[in-house]
Amino acid sequence: MKALSIKDIALKAKVSITTVSFIINGKAKEKSISDAVIKKVQKIIAESGYKPNQIARSLRTGNSNIIGLIVEDISNSFFSRIARLIEDKAYKKGYKIIYSSTENSVEKAQELITMFKSRKVDAYIISPIKGIEEDIQILLNENKPVILFDRNLPELNTNYVGANHFVASHQAIESFIKQGKKNIALVTTDINVQQIIERAEGYKKALADHAIPFDEELLLKIPFNQAEADTIKQIKQLFKNKKVDAVLFATNYLAISGLKVLKELHQTIDENFAVIGYDDHEAFELHTPSISTIQQPLEEIAETIIKLILNQLASKNKLPDQQIIIPAKLILRK
């Protein structure tokens, strides 16, 4: 059976095309259309299999009901889990999410913003990298709601939702020091983004607070996006060359590479050697012994992002920008 058009539905319901259009676009109450007419039209729509043309609808209403989500790497469990939560929460409010990864490339991030613009998305949720400030400013100038998350670009006046990485890292290192650890390593990545810098600063400050000298060679920076085999080689060198008794991995994928190295070196995680990962991963719980971790409150971050976006979309005027920092939690496992 051929799906009916708006005109066919209007004829069948004995109402005007405009009335059907208002009902489809959720403006029936606003236009004082009676409940009986709404039910009648909705029943015909349900039986006919009518599906509105999204592009035509967005041209009519000015809204696509689509939100663009731009992350660093959707295959990373932190981003995939938060994307899933954002998607579920947005869907319940009548919005769909389209997402893609920048792979930490300024050029790719700029291309994605251009592509999302052409899709007429209503709002943007971005985990940004330095170098796209101008592109985001253009979106803000066009009055598009923009929420930055995970990492901030402080020079931009926009909304931001993230965790306090400095405090979380400081707490992790202090927990090592309380166990009597003195040779504490940080394995991190070399990307110049706020939340990675904060993790390194928290590490250094905790050492300084407890009068433990900072050893440059115990702070290992792994090039972003390099092959895992090269990462494993670098971590192995660190453990072979230095007397390490505790290590904080600044990302979950680095922690997994690190666990592979420890297995290869037959280094057990016990009272003599402690490990903390960042952004929980199911491998951390499955590992024996299970791995302690710094856990970002994903549910709360996703809920806050969606709330801010929907408030911005519902308001005719620009709302004041909010910087919302949600504490990360140190999960110490035995």
SERO-4910 file (N, C-alpha, C, O; in steps of 0.05 Angstrom, whole numbers):
BEGIN
 pado doro    nc1    nc2    nc3   cac1   cac2   cac3    cc1    cc2    cc3    oc1    oc2    oc3
  Met    A     17    -24      0      0      0      0     18     25      0     36     28     16
  Lys    A     12     43    -18     27     68    -20     21     86      4     -2     91     11
  Ala    A     42     97     17     39    115     40     24    140     31     29    150      9
  Leu    A      6    150     48     -9    174     42      8    199     44     27    199     59
  Ser    A      1    219     29     14    246     31     -2    262     52    -24    253     61
  Ile    A      9    285     59     -6    303     78    -33    310     66    -53    312     80
  Lys    A    -34    315     40    -59    322     26    -80    300     29   -103    305     35
  Asp    A    -71    274     24    -89    251     27   -100    249     55   -124    244     59
  Ile    A    -82    253     75    -90    252    103   -111    273    109   -131    268    123
  Ala    A   -107    297     99   -125    320    104   -153    313     92   -173    318    104
  Leu    A   -153    302     67   -179    295     54   -193    273     70   -218    275     74
  Lys    A   -178    253     79   -190    231     93   -201    240    120   -222    231    129
  Ala    A   -187    259    134   -196    268    160   -216    291    158   -227    301    178
  Lys    A   -220    301    133   -239    324    128   -230    349    143   -246    363    155
  Val    A   -203    354    142   -192    378    154   -173    391    134   -167    379    113
  Ser    A   -163    415    140   -144    428    121   -116    416    123   -109    403    143
  Ile    A   -101    420    102    -73    411    101    -57    424    124    -40    412    136
  Thr    A    -63    450    129    -50    465    150    -54    452    177    -35    450    193
  Thr    A    -79    443    182    -85    430    208    -68    404    211    -56    400    233
  Val    A    -66    388    190    -50    363    191    -21    371    196     -7    358    212
  Ser    A    -12    391    182     16    400    185     22    408    214     43    401    226
  Phe    A      3    423    227      7    432    255      8    407    273     25    407    292
  Ile    A     -8    388    268     -9    363    285     17    348    282     29    339    302
  Ile    A     27    345    257     52    330    252     76    344    266     94    331    276
  Asn    A     75    371    265     98    387    276     95    394    306    109    411    316
  Gly    A     75    381    319     72    384    348     61    412    356     66    421    379
  Lys    A     47    425    338     37    452    344      6    453    348     -6    474    347
  Ala    A     -6    429    351    -35    427    352    -46    442    375    -65    458    372
  Lys    A    -35    439    399    -45    452    424    -42    482    421    -60    498    428
  Glu    A    -18    490    411    -12    519    408    -33    532    389    -40    555    393
  Lys    A    -42    516    369    -61    527    350    -90    521    357   -108    524    340
  Ser    A    -95    512    382   -122    506    393   -137    486    376   -161    489    372
  Ile    A   -124    465    367   -138    444    352   -149    424    372   -135    417    391
  Ser    A   -174    416    369   -188    399    389   -175    371    391   -163    361    372
  Asp    A   -178    359    415   -167    332    419   -179    312    400   -165    294    391
  Ala    A   -204    315    394   -218    296    376   -205    297    349   -200    276    337
  Val    A   -200    321    338   -187    324    312   -158    312    312   -150    298    294
  Ile    A   -143    318    334   -116    308    337   -116    278    336   -100    266    321
  Lys    A   -134    265    352   -135    236    353   -142    224    326   -131    204    317
  Lys    A   -162    237    313   -171    227    286   -148    227    266   -144    208    252
  Val    A   -134    250    265   -111    253    246    -89    233    253    -77    221    236
  Gln    A    -82    231    279    -61    213    288    -67    184    281    -49    169    274
  Lys    A    -93    177    283   -101    149    276    -97    144    247    -86    123    239
  Ile    A   -104    163    230   -100    160    201    -71    158    194    -62    142    178
  Ile    A    -55    175    207    -25    175    203    -14    148    210      2    137    195
  Ala    A    -22    138    234    -11    112    243    -19     89    224     -2     72    218
  Glu    A    -44     90    214    -53     68    196    -41     71    168    -37     51    154
  Ser    A    -34     95    160    -25    100    133      5     95    129     15     91    107
  Gly    A     20     94    152     49     91    150     63    116    140     85    115    130
  Tyr    A     49    139    143     61    165    134     86    171    150     87    170    175
  Lys    A    108    178    135    133    187    148    140    214    137    144    217    113
  Pro    A    142    235    155    148    262    145    176    263    133    195    250    143
  Asn    A    179    278    111    206    282    100    221    301    118    215    324    121
  Gln    A    243    290    130    258    304    150    270    330    140    269    351    153
  Ile    A    280    330    115    293    354    104    271    375     98    275    399    105
  Ala    A    249    367     86    228    386     80    217    397    106    211    421    108
  Arg    A    214    380    126    204    389    152    223    409    165    214    429    177
  Ser    A    249    404    164    268    422    176    268    449    162    273    470    174
  Leu    A    263    449    136    261    474    121    237    490    129    237    515    131
  Arg    A    215    475    135    190    488    143    192    500    171    185    523    177
  Thr    A    203    483    189    202    490    218    228    504    227    228    518    248
  Gly    A    249    501    211    275    512    220    289    494    239    311    500    248
  Asn    A    277    471    246    289    452    264    292    425    251    274    415    237
  Ser    A    315    412    255    319    385    244    314    363    265    312    340    258
  Asn    A    313    372    291    312    353    313    335    333    313    333    311    322
  Ile    A    358    343    303    383    328    303    404    344    318    406    368    315
  Ile    A    419    330    335    442    343    349    467    330    340    469    305    338
  Gly    A    487    346    333    513    335    325    532    331    349    535    348    365
  Leu    A    544    307    350    562    300    372    590    295    360    592    277    344
  Ile    A    610    310    368    637    307    357    655    299    380    658    314    400
  Val    A    668    276    378    686    266    399    713    261    388    718    262    364
  Glu    A    732    254    406    760    249    396    761    222    382    772    220    360
  Asp    A    749    201    394    751    174    383    728    157    393    728    150    416
  Ile    A    708    152    376    684    138    384    691    109    392    674     96    406
  Ser    A    714     98    384    720     70    392    731     69    420    732     47    432
  Asn    A    739     92    432    749     93    459    724     88    477    704    101    474
  Ser    A    727     70    497    703     63    513    691     86    528    667     87    533
  Phe    A    708    106    536    697    130    550    678    144    531    655    151    539
  Phe    A    686    150    506    670    165    487    646    148    478    624    159    474
  Ser    A    650    122    473    627    106    463    606    103    485    582    104    478
  Arg    A    614    101    510    594     99    532    579    125    536    555    125    540
  Ile    A    594    147    535    580    173    539    562    180    515    541    191    518
  Ala    A    571    172    491    555    177    467    529    162    468    508    172    461
  Arg    A    531    137    478    507    120    481    487    132    501    463    133    496
  Leu    A    497    142    523    480    154    543    467    180    532    443    185    536
  Ile    A    483    196    519    472    221    507    451    214    486    430    227    485
  Glu    A    456    194    470    437    186    449    410    177    462    389    185    452
  Asp    A    412    161    482    387    151    496    371    174    507    347    175    504
  Lys    A    385    192    521    372    214    535    360    233    514    338    244    518
  Ala    A    374    238    492    364    257    472    340    245    458    321    259    452
  Tyr    A    341    219    452    319    205    438    293    207    453    271    211    442
  Lys    A    295    205    480    271    207    497    259    235    496    235    238    501
  Lys    A    275    254    488    265    282    486    259    290    457    254    313    451
  Gly    A    259    270    439    251    275    411    274    283    393    269    293    371
  Tyr    A    298    280    402    322    287    385    338    262    378    340    243    393
  Lys    A    350    263    354    368    242    345    396    254    346    401    278    343
  Ile    A    416    236    350    444    244    351    458    233    327    455    209    320
  Ile    A    474    250    313    493    239    294    521    245    304    526    268    313
  Tyr    A    539    225    303    565    231    315    588    220    298    585    203    281
  Ser    A    611    232    303    635    225    289    660    232    305    658    246    325
  Ser    A    683    221    297    708    225    312    727    244    298    728    244    273
  Thr    A    741    260    313    761    279    301    789    266    298    805    275    282
  Glu    A    793    244    314    820    231    315    841    252    321    864    249    313
  Asn    A    833    272    336    851    293    345    863    309    322    884    321    324
  Ser    A    848    310    299    857    326    276    840    351    273    816    349    272
  Val    A    853    374    273    839    400    270    824    400    244    801    408    243
  Glu    A    837    391    222    825    390    195    799    374    195    779    382    184
  Lys    A    801    350    207    777    332    208    755    345    225    731    343    217
  Ala    A    762    357    247    742    370    264    728    392    249    703    395    251
  Gln    A    743    408    233    731    430    218    712    419    196    691    430    191
  Glu    A    721    397    184    704    384    163    678    374    175    657    376    162
  Leu    A    680    363    199    656    352    212    636    374    219    612    371    215
  Ile    A    646    397    228    629    420    235    615    429    209    591    435    210
  Thr    A    630    431    187    618    439    161    597    419    152    575    427    143
  Met    A    602    393    156    583    372    148    558    373    165    536    371    154
  Phe    A    561    377    191    538    379    208    522    404    202    497    404    204
  Lys    A    535    426    194    521    450    186    504    445    162    481    454    161
  Ser    A    515    430    143    499    424    119    475    406    125    455    406    110
  Arg    A    478    391    147    455    374    155    435    389    172    415    379    181
  Lys    A    441    415    176    423    433    191    418    423    219    395    424    229
  Val    A    438    413    233    434    404    261    426    427    278    434    450    274
  Asp    A    410    421    299    400    443    316    420    452    337    419    474    346
  Ala    A    439    434    345    458    440    366    482    422    364    482    402    350
  Tyr    A    503    430    378    529    416    376    539    408    404    539    425    422
  Ile    A    547    383    407    561    374    432    589    366    423    592    348    406
  Ile    A    609    380    433    636    376    422    657    371    444    658    386    464
  Ser    A    673    350    440    697    347    456    720    358    439    730    344    422
  Pro    A    727    384    444    743    398    424    773    394    426    783    383    446
  Ile    A    787    403    406    816    404    406    824    433    400    809    448    387
  Lys    A    848    441    409    858    468    403    860    471    373    869    452    359
  Gly    A    852    494    363    854    499    334    827    502    321    826    510    298
  Ile    A    806    495    336    779    498    323    762    520    338    738    521    334
  Glu    A    777    537    353    763    558    367    747    576    348    724    583    354
  Glu    A    759    583    326    746    601    307    720    589    295    700    602    292
  Asp    A    722    563    289    699    548    277    676    547    297    652    550    290
  Ile    A    682    543    323    662    542    344    650    570    348    626    573    352
  Gln    A    667    590    347    658    618    351    638    625    329    618    640    334
  Ile    A    642    616    304    623    621    282    596    609    289    575    622    285
  Leu    A    596    584    300    570    572    309    556    589    330    532    592    329
  Leu    A    572    598    349    561    615    371    550    641    360    529    651    369
  Asn    A    564    653    340    555    678    327    528    673    313    512    691    310
  Glu    A    524    648    303    499    641    289    477    632    309    456    623    301
  Asn    A    483    636    335    464    629    357    457    600    358    435    592    366
  Lys    A    476    583    351    472    554    353    481    546    381    502    553    391
  Pro    A    465    530    395    473    520    422    498    502    419    498    483    403
  Val    A    518    508    434    543    491    434    550    484    463    552    501    480
  Ile    A    554    458    468    563    449    494    590    435    490    592    417    474
  Leu    A    611    445    503    636    431    503    637    412    527    626    418    548
  Phe    A    649    388    523    651    370    545    678    355    545    692    355    524
  Asp    A    685    344    568    710    329    572    734    348    572    751    345    590
  Arg    A    736    366    553    758    386    552    746    413    544    727    415    529
  Asn    A    758    434    555    748    460    551    766    477    533    790    471    531
  Leu    A    755    498    521    771    518    508    765    544    522    746    558    515
  Pro    A    781    551    543    773    573    561    769    600    548    755    617    558
  Glu    A    782    604    524    780    630    511    752    634    498    745    656    490
  Leu    A    736    612    496    709    614    484    688    618    506    690    605    527
  Asn    A    669    635    501    646    638    520    624    619    512    606    626    496
  Thr    A    625    595    523    604    576    518    600    557    541    615    559    561
  Asn    A    581    539    539    576    520    561    598    498    561    607    489    540
  Tyr    A    604    488    585    624    467    588    615    448    610    607    457    632
  Val    A    618    422    605    613    402    625    637    383    626    645    372    606
  Gly    A    648    379    650    671    362    652    676    354    681    663    362    699
  Ala    A    697    337    684    705    328    711    729    344    720    743    357    704
  Asn    A    735    343    746    759    357    756    783    337    755    787    322    774
  His    A    797    338    734    819    319    729    843    324    747    857    305    755
  Phe    A    848    349    754    870    356    771    867    342    799    885    329    809
  Val    A    843    346    810    836    335    836    837    304    836    848    292    854
  Ala    A    826    292    815    825    263    813    853    251    811    859    231    825
  Ser    A    870    263    795    897    254    792    913    257    819    927    239    827
  His    A    909    280    832    922    286    857    914    265    878    931    255    893
  Gln    A    888    258    879    878    238    898    890    210    893    897    196    911
  Ala    A    892    203    867    904    177    859    933    175    869    941    155    880
  Ile    A    949    196    864    977    196    872    979    195    903    996    182    914
  Glu    A    962    210    916    962    210    946    956    183    957    967    174    977
  Ser    A    938    168    943    931    141    953    956    123    951    959    105    968
  Phe    A    972    127    929    997    111    927   1016    119    950   1028    101    963
  Ile    A   1019    145    955   1038    155    976   1030    143   1004   1047    136   1020
  Lys    A   1003    142   1008    993    131   1034   1001    101   1037   1003     91   1059
  Gln    A   1005     88   1014   1013     59   1014   1044     57   1017   1055     35   1017
  Gly    A   1057     81   1019   1086     81   1022   1102     80    996   1126     75    996
  Lys    A   1088     86    974   1102     86    948   1119    112    945   1111    134    953
  Lys    A   1142    108    933   1161    131    929   1168    136    900   1174    158    892
  Asn    A   1168    114    884   1176    116    856   1151    113    838   1146     92    827
  Ile    A   1137    135    837   1110    135    824   1112    145    795   1122    168    791
  Ala    A   1103    129    776   1104    137    748   1077    147    738   1056    138    749
  Leu    A   1077    164    719   1052    172    705   1057    166    675   1075    176    663
  Val    A   1040    149    664   1041    143    635   1017    158    623    994    152    628
  Thr    A   1024    178    606   1003    195    594   1007    198    564   1024    184    553
  Thr    A    992    215    552    995    219    523   1005    248    518   1004    265    536
  Asp    A   1015    252    494   1028    278    488   1010    299    477   1019    321    469
  Ile    A    983    294    477    966    314    465    962    338    483    960    335    508
  Asn    A    961    362    471    960    387    486    931    395    491    921    414    480
  Val    A    918    379    508    890    385    515    888    388    545    903    376    561
  Gln    A    868    404    554    866    412    582    865    389    601    879    388    621
  Gln    A    848    368    595    844    348    615    869    330    618    873    319    640
  Ile    A    885    327    598    910    312    599    931    328    615    946    317    631
  Ile    A    932    354    610    951    372    624    944    372    654    962    370    671
  Glu    A    918    373    661    909    373    689    917    348    703    925    349    727
  Arg    A    916    325    689    924    300    702    953    300    709    961    290    730
  Ala    A    970    311    692    999    312    697   1004    332    720   1022    328    736
  Glu    A    989    355    720    993    375    741    985    364    769    999    369    789
  Gly    A    964    348    769    955    336    794    976    316    805    980    315    829
  Tyr    A    988    302    787   1009    283    793   1033    297    806   1043    289    827
  Lys    A   1043    319    792   1066    334    802   1060    347    829   1077    347    847
  Lys    A   1036    358    832   1029    372    857   1028    353    881   1037    360    903
  Ala    A   1017    329    876   1015    310    898   1043    302    908   1048    299    932
  Leu    A   1061    298    889   1089    291    896   1101    314    912   1114    310    933
  Ala    A   1098    339    902   1109    362    916   1097    365    944   1111    372    963
  Asp    A   1071    361    947   1057    363    973   1069    344    994   1067    349   1018
  His    A   1080    322    984   1091    302   1003   1122    300   1001   1134    280   1009
  Ala    A   1134    322    991   1163    324    990   1177    301    975   1199    292    983
  Ile    A   1163    291    954   1175    270    938   1186    283    913   1171    296    898
  Pro    A   1212    281    907   1224    295    884   1211    285    858   1207    261    854
  Phe    A   1206    304    840   1195    297    814   1218    288    796   1237    302    792
  Asp    A   1215    264    784   1234    253    766   1222    253    738   1203    239    732
  Glu    A   1234    270    721   1224    274    693   1221    247    678   1203    243    662
  Glu    A   1239    228    684   1238    202    670   1215    184    679   1210    164    665
  Leu    A   1202    191    701   1179    175    710   1153    186    698   1132    174    702
  Leu    A   1155    208    683   1131    219    669   1135    212    640   1149    225    625
  Leu    A   1121    191    631   1124    181    604   1101    191    587   1078    186    592
  Lys    A   1108    206    565   1088    216    547   1089    199    521   1108    199    507
  Ile    A   1066    186    516   1064    169    493   1052    185    469   1031    198    473
  Pro    A   1064    185    446   1052    199    423   1024    189    417   1018    165    416
  Phe    A   1005    208    413    977    201    408    975    187    381    989    195    362
  Asn    A    959    167    380    953    152    355    976    135    344    975    126    322
  Gln    A    997    130    360   1018    112    351   1009     83    354    990     78    369
  Ala    A   1022     65    339   1015     37    340   1019     26    368   1037     34    382
  Glu    A   1001      8    376   1003     -3    404   1029    -17    409   1040    -16    431
  Ala    A   1040    -30    389   1066    -44    392   1088    -24    401   1104    -31    418
  Asp    A   1087      1    390   1107     21    398   1102     31    427   1121     36    442
  Thr    A   1076     33    434   1069     41    461   1079     21    481   1090     28    502
  Ile    A   1074     -5    475   1083    -26    493   1113    -26    496   1123    -30    518
  Lys    A   1127    -20    475   1157    -19    475   1166      3    494   1184     -1    510
  Gln    A   1153     27    493   1160     50    510   1154     44    539   1171     51    557
  Ile    A   1131     32    545   1124     26    573   1143      5    584   1151      7    607
  Lys    A   1150    -14    568   1169    -35    576   1196    -23    584   1208    -30    604
  Gln    A   1205     -4    568   1231     10    573   1230     24    600   1249     24    615
  Leu    A   1206     38    605   1203     52    631   1206     33    654   1221     38    673
  Phe    A   1192     10    653   1193     -8    676   1220    -23    678   1228    -30    700
  Lys    A   1234    -26    656   1260    -39    657   1282    -20    667   1300    -28    682
  Asn    A   1280      6    659   1301     25    665   1298     38    693   1318     46    705
  Lys    A   1274     40    702   1269     54    728   1257     36    749   1243     17    742
  Lys    A   1263     42    774   1251     26    796   1224     38    802   1222     58    817
  Val    A   1203     27    790   1176     38    793   1161     20    813   1161     -4    811
  Asp    A   1148     33    833   1132     17    851   1102     23    850   1085     11    864
  Ala    A   1094     43    833   1066     50    829   1064     65    802   1082     80    794
  Val    A   1042     62    789   1038     76    763   1009     84    759    990     68    764
  Leu    A   1005    109    751    979    119    743    979    121    713    995    135    701
  Phe    A    959    108    700    956    110    671    935    131    666    913    129    676
  Ala    A    941    151    649    923    174    646    900    169    627    882    186    626
  Thr    A    899    146    613    876    139    597    872    109    599    890     94    607
  Asn    A    848    100    593    842     71    596    857     54    575    865     32    581
  Tyr    A    861     65    551    875     49    530    905     46    537    917     26    530
  Leu    A    916     67    550    944     64    558    946     44    581    966     29    583
  Ala    A    926     43    599    926     24    621    925     -5    610    939    -22    620
  Ile    A    910     -9    589    908    -36    577    935    -44    565    943    -67    568
  Ser    A    947    -26    551    974    -31    540    994    -37    563   1010    -55    561
  Gly    A    991    -22    585   1009    -25    608   1005    -52    621   1024    -65    630
  Leu    A    980    -62    623    974    -88    635    987   -110    618    996   -131    629
  Lys    A    987   -107    592   1000   -126    574   1030   -128    580   1042   -149    580
  Val    A   1042   -104    584   1071   -103    590   1077   -117    616   1095   -133    618
  Leu    A   1061   -111    637   1065   -123    663   1063   -154    662   1078   -168    675
  Lys    A   1044   -163    646   1041   -192    642   1066   -204    629   1076   -225    638
  Glu    A   1076   -190    609   1100   -199    594   1124   -199    613   1141   -217    610
  Leu    A   1126   -179    630   1149   -177    648   1146   -194    674   1163   -194    692
  His    A   1123   -208    676   1116   -224    700   1116   -207    725   1124   -216    747
  Gln    A   1107   -182    722   1105   -163    745   1078   -165    757   1058   -157    744
  Thr    A   1076   -176    781   1049   -178    794   1041   -152    807   1058   -137    816
  Ile    A   1015   -148    807   1004   -124    821    997   -133    849    978   -149    853
  Asp    A   1012   -123    869   1008   -132    897   1016   -109    915   1017    -86    906
  Glu    A   1022   -115    940   1030    -93    959   1056    -79    952   1061    -58    961
  Asn    A   1072    -92    934   1097    -80    925   1095    -64    900   1112    -48    893
  Phe    A   1073    -68    885   1070    -54    859   1040    -47    855   1024    -65    853
  Ala    A   1034    -21    853   1006    -13    852   1000      1    825   1017     14    813
  Val    A    975     -3    815    967      8    789    939     22    793    922     11    806
  Ile    A    936     45    780    910     58    778    906     66    749    924     77    736
  Gly    A    882     59    738    875     67    710    858     92    711    852    103    732
  Tyr    A    851    102    687    834    126    685    811    119    666    815    107    645
  Asp    A    787    127    673    762    121    659    759     90    659    774     76    645
  Asp    A    741     81    675    738     52    680    735     37    654    725     48    634
  His    A    742     12    655    740     -6    632    734    -33    643    744    -41    664
  Glu    A    718    -49    628    710    -75    639    735    -93    644    734   -111    661
  Ala    A    756    -89    628    781   -104    632    793   -100    660    806   -118    670
  Phe    A    788    -76    671    800    -70    698    787    -88    720    800    -96    739
  Glu    A    761    -94    716    747   -111    736    753   -140    732    754   -156    750
  Leu    A    757   -147    706    762   -175    700    790   -184    706    796   -207    711
  His    A    808   -164    707    836   -170    713    839   -181    741    824   -173    759
  Thr    A    859   -199    745    864   -209    772    892   -200    781    911   -208    767
  Pro    A    895   -185    802    873   -172    818    860   -150    802    871   -139    783
  Ser    A    835   -142    809    821   -121    795    836    -95    798    849    -90    819
  Ile    A    834    -78    778    850    -53    777    834    -29    788    811    -25    780
  Ser    A    847    -14    806    834     11    816    833     31    793    849     30    774
  Thr    A    814     49    795    811     68    773    799     95    782    787     97    803
  Ile    A    803    115    765    790    141    768    766    139    749    769    136    725
  Gln    A    742    142    761    717    138    746    703    165    742    696    178    762
  Gln    A    699    173    717    683    197    712    653    190    713    645    169    703
  Pro    A    637    208    725    608    202    728    594    206    701    582    227    696
  Leu    A    596    186    684    585    188    656    556    195    655    547    212    640
  Glu    A    540    181    672    511    186    672    504    215    678    488    228    665
  Glu    A    518    225    698    513    253    707    523    273    686    510    293    681
  Ile    A    546    267    673    556    284    652    536    285    628    530    307    618
  Ala    A    527    262    620    508    260    597    482    274    604    471    289    587
  Glu    A    472    270    628    447    283    637    449    313    637    431    327    628
  Thr    A    472    323    646    477    352    648    479    364    620    468    386    614
  Ile    A    493    350    602    496    360    574    469    363    561    463    383    549
  Ile    A    452    342    563    426    342    550    408    364    562    394    377    547
  Lys    A    409    367    588    393    387    601    401    415    591    383    431    585
  Leu    A    427    420    589    436    447    579    428    451    551    419    473    544
  Ile    A    431    431    534    424    433    505    394    439    502    387    457    487
  Leu    A    378    424    516    349    427    513    340    455    524    322    467    512
  Asn    A    352    464    546    345    491    556    352    512    535    337    531    531
  Gln    A    375    509    522    384    528    502    365    528    478    357    548    467
  Leu    A    357    503    469    340    500    446    312    512    452    298    522    434
  Ala    A    303    509    477    276    518    484    274    549    488    253    560    487
  Ser    A    297    561    492    298    590    498    300    607    473    317    601    455
  Lys    A    284    628    471    286    646    448    311    664    450    322    673    430
  Asn    A    319    669    475    343    686    480    366    668    489    362    646    500
  Lys    A    391    678    485    414    663    493    415    662    524    414    683    537
  Leu    A    418    638    535    419    635    564    448    640    573    467    637    557
  Pro    A    452    648    599    480    651    609    495    625    606    485    603    611
  Asp    A    521    627    599    538    604    597    543    591    624    545    606    644
  Gln    A    545    565    625    550    551    650    575    534    647    578    520    627
  Gln    A    592    534    668    615    517    669    610    497    692    611    504    715
  Ile    A    603    472    685    595    453    706    617    432    709    623    416    690
  Ile    A    629    431    732    650    411    738    639    391    757    629    397    779
  Ile    A    639    365    749    629    343    765    652    327    776    669    319    760
  Pro    A    654    322    802    677    307    812    679    279    801    659    264    799
  Ala    A    704    271    794    709    243    786    714    228    812    719    240    833
  Lys    A    712    201    811    713    185    836    736    165    834    739    151    814
  Leu    A    752    164    855    773    144    856    761    118    867    752    117    890
  Ile    A    762     97    851    752     71    859    776     53    866    790     45    848
  Leu    A    780     48    891    802     31    900    792      2    902    775     -4    919
  Arg    A    803    -15    885    796    -43    886    818    -60    899    841    -52    898
  Lys    A    811    -82    911    831    -98    924    844   -116    904    862   -132    911
***
